[in-house]
Amino acid sequence: MPVLRLPILLCLLLTLTACGNLHQRETIEFGGDQTAWKAHRAQVEPLDRWILQGKLGIRSPQESGSGTLFWLQRQHYYDIRLSGPLGRGATRIQGDRNQTTLEVAGHPPVSASSAEELVAQQIGWRLPVDQLLWWVRGLPAPDATSRLQLDSQSRLGRLNQSGWTIEYSRYQQVGDLDLPQRLQISGHDLLLTLVITEWKPGINE
């Protein structure tokens, strides 16, 4: 399993189940304007369909590397593919709220009832998989307390949640939405860097 550990981690970290006023679990430490933040959040929050492409890097005490990423999200259904050095050719994970299936080239598919369960089975780690659906959109997940720092345009600049720190260094304008272009997720001896080269919101196929 050590050969598969990193590509599986990268894909499973991105496997997600889609789930007015300031959320009760949010604390804004400083920066930005709360009214503008609420408006931004209300605009981005309904986004639950997209095609996303980019590059994903990971660094841990044991290994590091990078690969290219394709991510299709249609409400609760997801199809995520990783290729390049970390993918060892091809790694795909797809599913919905009821089941997640992992396919790695040269190995039989593995399924579990949830992404978190599959991470635990294949890697032995407990990771905040569902929260990444929110983080990739530049939002705190609503199921856990969070500490926010807003940037000069009242978007999320830094987030502390569930023992992880997410830093947003760049956004891009996609239609009427400001969506993250570069973010880093650190915690639990892991550093993930995601650079999104293309956002296609609202894609139905």
Buried (B, 14 or more C-beta within 10 A) or exposed (E): EEEBBBBBBBBBBBBBBBBEEBBEEBEBEEBBBBEEBBEBBEEBEEBBBBBBBBBBBBBBEEEEBBBBBBBBBBEBBBBBBBBBEBBBEBBBBBBEBEBBBBBBEEBEEBEBEBBBBBBBBBBEBEBBBBBBBBBBBBBBBBBBBBBBBBBEBBBBBBBBBBEBBBBBBEBBEBEEBBBBBBBBBBBEEBBBBBBBEEBEBEEEE
